[in-house]
Amino acid sequence: MMSREADSREPGSPWRLNSVASRIVVTTTLLSLGALALVLTVSYFLLHEMITNAVDSSLEKSFRDVAASVTVDDSGKVSIHEPVAETTQTEYWVFSKPSPSQPTLHVVGSSLNMPLPPVAVSLRTTTTPKRVDGDEFAYLGGPVVKNDNRAVATLVVAERLRPYETSRNSLLIGLALAGLVATVGAALVSRWTVRRTLRPVGQMAKAAEEWSDQSIYTRFEVDGSSDEFVALGRTLNRLMDRVTNALHNEQRLTSEVAHELKTPLTVIRAEAELSMLEARDPQVHQRLERIIEQIQTMTHSITALVQIARDQDQQDTATVDEAVASVVDSFAPPDGIHLTPNVVAGGGLLVPRDSLTRSLSPLVDNALKYAKSSVEVQVRTHDGRLLVSVLDDGPGTDGDPFESPTGLGLPLSQRIASAMGGQVSLTQASDPTEITIDIPIGELPTGV
């Protein structure tokens, strides 16, 4: 789906953080990161539970193995059957119970792989199985009970936690890295998918931006598919058809009204001119002159209305300095007032000749009415825009001159400029008074 004018060009818009596409991608990325964090959290607790169960099982097995190697002779002396005890990989300590020959608890056997830790010392008097976690080891202490159900010693076994924690951390780091890679991949795929999906929207926006009074027949090309963007294109095409019909109706009505007004105005002017030939009273002659001047003004306004009704691309083009010079030459300033053009920049730009002269003439005419000594028509460019300003040294204005009920001149100037894609505005109220026609250079005819 694309505009006939835009052909198959990509929208080419930069990746902006405030665009719909970027918001979708950012949302997808954040959701992926949130899911990753949730997975890592759940995995951590699951792995912690698994490690705890594995350590408990290892401690219980080691406790049973070492306890089975503890023996008591007839004198009550506790000893360890070393070959059996050495089969276990767990650290252990065996404390004898008090007896007449051994009144205090002391170590009668250990794995000898490490010094006696304080946690093991604290467990030497326990009478029931008890599990305690230390910094690097998990400990399980309890009594060693023989066949007569008599506790003959206390056994403490210890399991190193570092191998379990290392395995857990390695697994979590692997999951995190895999999740980050998946998140980045999802973000890239999402970005590609969103940009590809929204590409028709960019093309439609570009075509709609280019659509104006000069290209009212632009339409979106739609295929036979039934996706949402094709439906949007069809809807916009129907809307643009209605807008085009409304513009045509307005242009036709404006043209018909203007032509209807020309005939009576021509008759009135002819009658006024004949009356001037017959008039002998100077006051009557002066009044007839004013009538003819007003008729001439109305004729110019009607011509401007007809011009508005015409398509801009059917007009002849001229350079800005040529159009400005023709407007300046068409006026005969009153005595003591100087009318001068001042082309600073942009004089070689092409413009619709009639549109610019019709828009500029009322501004010059208005300035000549109020100027004290000078009126200047200045041409310049700024930030990709053509600026044609009319400056006068008159008393200035307190309100909006385009809303004053003084005739059709200034409102028509504004409307003609709007038809060219620009606007007319009061840029300075006094010292000097300045009214500017502002037209984007991109709206000017091809070849600029």
C-alpha positions as CSV (number, residue, x, y, z in Angstrom):
1,M,0.0,0.0,0.0
2,M,1.5,3.3,-1.0
3,S,0.9,6.6,-2.7
4,R,1.2,7.0,-6.4
5,E,3.4,10.0,-5.8
6,A,5.5,8.3,-3.1
7,D,5.9,5.1,-5.3
8,S,7.6,2.4,-3.3
9,R,9.9,4.6,-1.2
10,E,10.4,3.7,2.4
11,P,9.2,6.2,5.0
12,G,12.8,6.8,6.1
13,S,11.7,8.3,9.4
14,P,14.4,8.1,12.2
15,W,13.9,5.7,15.1
16,R,12.4,7.9,17.8
17,L,11.8,7.0,21.4
18,N,8.4,8.5,21.3
19,S,7.2,6.6,18.3
20,V,4.6,3.8,18.4
21,A,7.1,1.3,17.1
22,S,9.7,2.2,19.8
23,R,7.1,2.0,22.5
24,I,6.1,-1.5,21.4
25,V,9.7,-2.6,21.3
26,V,10.5,-1.1,24.7
27,T,7.4,-2.7,26.2
28,T,8.3,-6.1,24.7
29,T,11.9,-5.8,26.0
30,L,10.7,-4.8,29.5
31,L,8.2,-7.6,29.6
32,S,11.0,-10.0,28.5
33,L,13.3,-8.7,31.2
34,G,10.5,-9.0,33.8
35,A,9.8,-12.6,32.7
36,L,13.6,-13.3,32.9
37,A,13.8,-11.9,36.4
38,L,10.8,-14.0,37.4
39,V,12.3,-17.1,35.9
40,L,15.6,-16.5,37.7
41,T,13.9,-15.9,41.0
42,V,11.8,-19.0,40.8
43,S,14.9,-21.0,39.6
44,Y,16.9,-19.7,42.5
45,F,14.3,-20.9,45.1
46,L,13.9,-24.2,43.3
47,L,17.6,-24.8,43.2
48,H,18.0,-23.7,46.8
49,E,15.3,-26.3,47.8
50,M,17.0,-29.0,45.7
51,I,20.4,-28.2,47.2
52,T,18.9,-28.3,50.7
53,N,17.4,-31.7,50.0
54,A,20.6,-33.0,48.4
55,V,22.7,-31.8,51.4
56,D,20.2,-33.3,53.9
57,S,20.3,-36.6,52.1
58,S,24.1,-36.6,51.9
59,L,24.4,-35.7,55.6
60,E,21.9,-38.4,56.7
61,K,23.8,-41.1,54.6
62,S,27.1,-40.0,56.0
63,F,25.7,-40.0,59.5
64,R,24.5,-43.6,59.1
65,D,27.7,-44.8,57.5
66,V,29.9,-43.2,60.2
67,A,27.6,-44.2,63.1
68,A,27.7,-47.8,61.8
69,S,31.5,-47.8,62.3
70,V,31.3,-46.7,65.9
71,T,31.9,-49.6,68.4
72,V,31.9,-49.9,72.1
73,D,33.9,-52.6,74.0
74,D,33.0,-54.2,77.3
75,S,34.7,-51.5,79.3
76,G,32.6,-48.9,77.5
77,K,35.4,-47.5,75.5
78,V,34.2,-45.9,72.2
79,S,36.2,-46.5,69.0
80,I,35.8,-46.2,65.3
81,H,36.2,-48.9,62.7
82,E,38.5,-46.8,60.5
83,P,38.1,-48.8,57.2
84,V,34.4,-48.2,57.3
85,A,34.6,-44.6,58.3
86,E,37.2,-43.7,55.7
87,T,34.7,-44.7,52.9
88,T,32.7,-41.6,53.5
89,Q,33.7,-38.3,51.8
90,T,32.1,-36.2,54.6
91,E,33.9,-34.5,57.5
92,Y,32.9,-36.0,60.8
93,W,33.7,-36.0,64.6
94,V,32.8,-38.5,67.2
95,F,32.5,-37.4,70.8
96,S,32.4,-40.0,73.6
97,K,29.8,-39.9,76.3
98,P,31.0,-39.3,80.0
99,S,32.0,-42.5,81.7
100,P,33.9,-43.4,84.9
101,S,37.0,-43.7,82.8
102,Q,36.2,-40.7,80.6
103,P,34.3,-38.2,82.8
104,T,34.2,-35.5,80.0
105,L,33.3,-35.4,76.4
106,H,36.2,-35.6,74.1
107,V,36.9,-36.5,70.5
108,V,37.5,-40.1,70.0
109,G,37.6,-40.0,66.2
110,S,37.4,-37.6,63.3
111,S,38.1,-37.3,59.6
112,L,41.2,-35.2,60.5
113,N,40.8,-33.2,57.3
114,M,40.1,-30.0,59.2
115,P,40.3,-28.5,62.7
116,L,37.4,-28.9,65.1
117,P,34.9,-26.1,64.2
118,P,32.9,-24.2,66.8
119,V,29.6,-25.5,65.3
120,A,30.7,-29.1,65.8
121,V,31.7,-28.3,69.4
122,S,28.2,-26.8,70.0
123,L,26.6,-30.0,68.7
124,R,28.6,-32.4,70.8
125,T,26.0,-32.4,73.7
126,T,22.9,-32.7,71.5
127,T,20.6,-35.6,72.4
128,T,18.4,-35.4,69.3
129,P,19.4,-35.1,65.6
130,K,20.0,-31.5,64.8
131,R,21.0,-29.7,61.6
132,V,22.9,-26.4,61.6
133,D,24.3,-24.4,58.6
134,G,27.6,-22.7,58.9
135,D,29.6,-20.4,56.6
136,E,31.0,-23.1,54.4
137,F,29.5,-26.4,55.8
138,A,26.2,-27.8,56.7
139,Y,26.3,-29.8,60.0
140,L,24.2,-32.7,61.3
141,G,24.7,-33.8,64.9
142,G,23.1,-36.5,66.9
143,P,23.5,-39.4,69.3
144,V,25.0,-42.7,68.2
145,V,22.6,-45.4,69.5
146,K,23.5,-49.0,69.8
147,N,21.4,-52.2,70.1
148,D,20.4,-51.5,73.7
149,N,19.0,-48.1,72.7
150,R,21.7,-46.5,74.7
151,A,23.5,-43.4,73.3
152,V,27.2,-44.3,73.4
153,A,28.6,-41.2,71.6
154,T,27.7,-38.1,69.8
155,L,28.4,-37.9,66.0
156,V,28.7,-34.6,64.0
157,V,29.0,-34.8,60.2
158,A,29.7,-31.9,57.9
159,E,29.0,-31.4,54.2
160,R,30.8,-28.7,52.1
161,L,28.3,-26.3,50.6
162,R,30.6,-24.7,48.0
163,P,30.3,-27.4,45.3
164,Y,26.5,-27.1,45.5
165,E,26.6,-23.3,45.5
166,T,29.0,-23.2,42.6
167,S,26.8,-25.5,40.6
168,R,23.7,-23.4,41.5
169,N,25.4,-20.1,40.6
170,S,26.8,-21.5,37.3
171,L,23.3,-22.6,36.4
172,L,21.8,-19.3,37.3
173,I,24.4,-17.3,35.4
174,G,23.8,-19.6,32.4
175,L,20.1,-19.0,32.6
176,A,20.6,-15.2,32.9
177,L,22.9,-15.1,29.9
178,A,20.6,-17.2,27.8
179,G,17.7,-15.1,28.9
180,L,19.5,-11.9,28.0
181,V,20.4,-13.3,24.6
182,A,16.8,-14.3,24.1
183,T,15.6,-10.8,25.3
184,V,17.9,-9.0,22.9
185,G,16.9,-11.4,20.1
186,A,13.2,-10.8,21.0
187,A,13.8,-7.0,20.9
188,L,15.5,-7.2,17.5
189,V,12.8,-9.4,16.1
190,S,10.1,-7.2,17.6
191,R,11.7,-4.1,16.2
192,W,12.0,-5.7,12.7
193,T,8.4,-7.0,12.8
194,V,7.0,-3.7,14.1
195,R,8.8,-1.6,11.5
196,R,7.7,-4.0,8.7
197,T,4.2,-4.0,10.0
198,L,3.9,-0.3,10.4
199,R,5.7,0.5,7.1
200,P,2.3,1.1,5.3
201,V,1.4,3.6,8.0
202,G,4.6,5.6,7.3
203,Q,3.9,5.5,3.6
204,M,0.4,6.7,4.2
205,A,1.5,9.5,6.5
206,K,4.1,10.6,3.9
207,A,1.5,10.6,1.1
208,A,-1.1,12.4,3.2
209,E,1.5,15.0,4.1
210,E,2.2,15.6,0.5
211,W,-1.5,15.8,-0.3
212,S,-2.6,19.4,-0.7
213,D,-4.6,21.7,-3.0
214,Q,-2.0,21.1,-5.6
215,S,-2.4,17.3,-5.5
216,I,-5.9,16.6,-4.6
217,Y,-6.1,13.4,-6.6
218,T,-3.5,11.6,-4.5
219,R,-4.8,8.2,-3.3
220,F,-3.4,5.2,-1.5
221,E,-2.9,2.1,-3.5
222,V,-4.7,-0.8,-1.8
223,D,-4.5,-4.5,-2.8
224,G,-7.1,-7.2,-2.4
225,S,-6.1,-8.3,1.1
226,S,-8.3,-7.6,4.1
227,D,-5.8,-6.6,6.8
228,E,-6.3,-3.5,9.0
229,F,-4.1,-1.2,7.0
230,V,-5.8,-2.0,3.7
231,A,-9.1,-1.2,5.4
232,L,-7.7,2.1,6.7
233,G,-6.4,2.9,3.2
234,R,-9.8,2.4,1.7
235,T,-11.5,4.5,4.4
236,L,-9.0,7.3,3.8
237,N,-9.5,7.1,0.1
238,R,-13.2,7.5,0.5
239,L,-12.6,10.4,2.9
240,M,-10.3,12.1,0.4
241,D,-12.9,11.6,-2.4
242,R,-15.4,13.5,-0.3
243,V,-12.9,16.2,0.4
244,T,-12.0,16.5,-3.3
245,N,-15.7,16.7,-4.2
246,A,-16.2,19.4,-1.6
247,L,-13.3,21.4,-2.9
248,H,-14.6,21.1,-6.5
249,N,-18.0,22.3,-5.4
250,E,-16.5,25.2,-3.6
251,Q,-14.3,26.1,-6.6
252,R,-17.3,25.8,-8.9
253,L,-19.5,28.0,-6.7
254,T,-16.8,30.6,-6.3
255,S,-16.2,30.7,-10.0
256,E,-19.9,31.0,-10.8
257,V,-20.5,33.7,-8.2
258,A,-17.5,35.7,-9.5
259,H,-18.7,35.5,-13.1
260,E,-22.2,36.5,-12.1
261,L,-20.8,39.6,-10.3
262,K,-18.6,40.6,-13.2
263,T,-21.5,41.5,-15.6
264,P,-23.4,44.0,-13.3
265,L,-20.1,45.5,-12.2
266,T,-19.1,46.1,-15.8
267,V,-22.5,47.7,-16.5
268,I,-22.2,49.9,-13.4
269,R,-18.7,51.0,-14.4
270,A,-19.8,51.8,-17.9
271,E,-22.7,53.9,-16.6
272,A,-20.4,55.7,-14.2
273,E,-17.9,56.5,-16.9
274,L,-20.6,57.8,-19.2
275,S,-22.0,59.9,-16.3
276,M,-18.5,61.4,-15.8
277,L,-18.5,62.5,-19.4
278,E,-21.8,64.3,-18.9
279,A,-21.2,65.6,-15.4
280,R,-20.5,69.3,-15.1
281,D,-20.5,69.5,-11.3
282,P,-17.0,68.8,-9.9
283,Q,-18.4,67.2,-6.8
284,V,-20.5,64.8,-8.8
285,H,-17.4,64.1,-11.0
286,Q,-15.4,63.3,-7.9
287,R,-18.1,61.0,-6.5
288,L,-18.2,59.1,-9.8
289,E,-14.4,58.7,-9.7
290,R,-14.7,57.1,-6.3
291,I,-17.4,54.8,-7.5
292,I,-15.2,53.7,-10.4
293,E,-12.2,53.2,-8.0
294,Q,-14.4,51.0,-5.8
295,I,-15.6,49.0,-8.8
296,Q,-12.0,48.5,-9.9
297,T,-11.2,47.2,-6.4
298,M,-14.2,44.9,-6.5
299,T,-13.1,43.7,-9.9
300,H,-9.7,42.8,-8.6
301,S,-11.3,41.0,-5.7
302,I,-13.6,39.0,-8.0
303,T,-10.6,38.2,-10.2
304,A,-8.9,36.9,-7.1
305,L,-11.9,34.8,-6.3
306,V,-11.7,33.2,-9.7
307,Q,-8.0,32.7,-9.2
308,I,-8.7,30.8,-5.9
309,A,-11.1,28.6,-7.8
310,R,-8.5,27.6,-10.3
311,D,-6.0,24.8,-9.7
312,Q,-2.6,26.1,-8.7
313,D,-0.8,23.8,-11.1
314,Q,-2.6,25.4,-14.1
315,Q,-1.0,28.8,-13.5
316,D,2.1,30.2,-15.2
317,T,5.2,30.4,-13.0
318,A,7.6,33.3,-12.5
319,T,10.5,34.1,-10.3
320,V,9.8,35.9,-7.0
321,D,11.6,39.0,-8.1
322,E,9.6,39.1,-11.4
323,A,6.3,38.7,-9.5
324,V,7.2,41.4,-6.9
325,A,8.4,43.8,-9.7
326,S,5.1,43.4,-11.5
327,V,3.2,44.2,-8.3
328,V,5.3,47.3,-7.5
329,D,5.0,48.5,-11.1
330,S,1.3,48.2,-11.1
331,F,0.9,50.9,-8.3
332,A,1.3,54.6,-8.6
333,P,2.2,55.8,-5.1
334,P,0.7,59.0,-3.9
335,D,3.0,62.1,-3.8
336,G,5.6,61.9,-1.1
337,I,5.5,58.1,-0.7
338,H,8.2,55.8,-2.1
339,L,7.4,52.2,-3.0
340,T,10.5,50.1,-3.4
341,P,11.3,46.4,-3.7
342,N,14.1,44.8,-1.6
343,V,15.0,41.3,-2.6
344,V,17.4,40.0,0.1
345,A,17.3,36.3,-0.8
346,G,15.1,33.9,-2.7
347,G,14.4,36.1,-5.7
348,G,15.1,33.3,-8.1
349,L,12.6,30.9,-6.6
350,L,9.7,29.9,-8.9
351,V,6.1,30.8,-7.7
352,P,2.6,30.7,-9.2
353,R,2.7,34.2,-10.7
354,D,-1.0,35.1,-10.4
355,S,-1.4,33.7,-6.9
356,L,1.6,35.6,-5.5
357,T,0.6,38.9,-7.2
358,R,-3.0,38.5,-6.1
359,S,-2.0,37.8,-2.5
360,L,0.7,40.6,-2.4
361,S,-1.3,43.4,-4.2
362,P,-3.9,44.0,-1.3
363,L,-1.0,44.2,1.2
364,V,0.8,46.8,-0.9
365,D,-2.5,48.7,-1.5
366,N,-3.3,48.7,2.2
367,A,0.3,49.9,3.1
368,L,0.1,52.8,0.6
369,K,-3.1,54.0,2.3
370,Y,-1.5,54.4,5.7
371,A,2.2,55.0,4.9
372,K,3.7,58.4,5.7
373,S,6.7,58.3,3.4
374,S,7.7,54.8,2.4
375,V,6.5,51.3,1.6
376,E,9.0,48.5,1.2
377,V,8.4,45.0,-0.3
378,Q,11.0,42.8,1.1
379,V,11.9,39.2,0.0
380,R,14.0,36.8,2.0
381,T,14.2,33.2,3.0
382,H,14.4,31.6,6.5
383,D,14.5,28.0,7.7
384,G,13.2,26.6,4.4
385,R,10.5,29.2,4.0
386,L,9.9,32.1,1.5
387,L,9.0,35.3,3.3
388,V,7.6,38.2,1.3
389,S,6.9,41.2,3.7
390,V,5.3,44.6,3.1
391,L,6.6,47.2,5.5
392,D,5.3,50.8,5.9
393,D,6.0,53.7,8.3
394,G,2.3,54.4,9.0
395,P,0.7,54.7,12.4
396,G,0.5,50.9,12.9
397,T,-2.4,48.8,14.0
398,D,-3.9,47.9,17.4
399,G,-5.9,44.8,16.3
400,D,-5.9,42.1,13.7
401,P,-6.1,43.8,10.3
402,F,-7.5,40.6,8.8
403,E,-10.6,40.8,11.0
404,S,-11.4,44.5,10.2
405,P,-14.5,45.0,8.1
406,T,-12.8,47.2,5.6
407,G,-13.2,45.0,2.5
408,L,-12.2,41.8,0.9
409,G,-8.6,42.7,0.1
410,L,-6.7,41.4,3.2
411,P,-8.9,38.3,3.8
412,L,-8.5,37.4,0.2
413,S,-4.8,37.8,0.4
414,Q,-4.7,35.4,3.3
415,R,-6.9,32.9,1.5
416,I,-4.8,32.9,-1.7
417,A,-1.6,32.4,0.4
418,S,-3.3,29.5,2.1
419,A,-4.1,28.0,-1.3
420,M,-0.4,28.1,-2.0
421,G,0.3,26.2,1.2
422,G,1.3,29.3,3.2
423,Q,-0.2,32.0,5.4
424,V,-0.3,35.8,5.8
425,S,0.2,37.2,9.3
426,L,0.9,40.5,11.0
427,T,4.6,40.1,12.1
428,Q,5.1,43.7,13.5
429,A,2.3,46.1,14.6
430,S,4.3,49.3,14.2
431,D,7.6,51.1,13.6
432,P,7.4,49.8,10.9
433,T,4.1,47.9,10.4
434,E,5.0,44.6,8.7
435,I,2.7,42.0,7.2
436,T,4.3,38.8,5.8
437,I,3.4,36.2,3.3
438,D,5.0,33.0,4.6
439,I,5.2,30.0,2.1
440,P,7.2,26.8,2.7
441,I,9.7,26.4,-0.2
442,G,8.6,22.8,-0.5
443,E,5.1,23.9,-1.5
444,L,6.4,26.0,-4.5
445,P,6.2,24.6,-8.0
446,T,8.5,21.9,-9.3
447,G,11.8,23.2,-10.5
448,V,12.5,25.3,-7.4
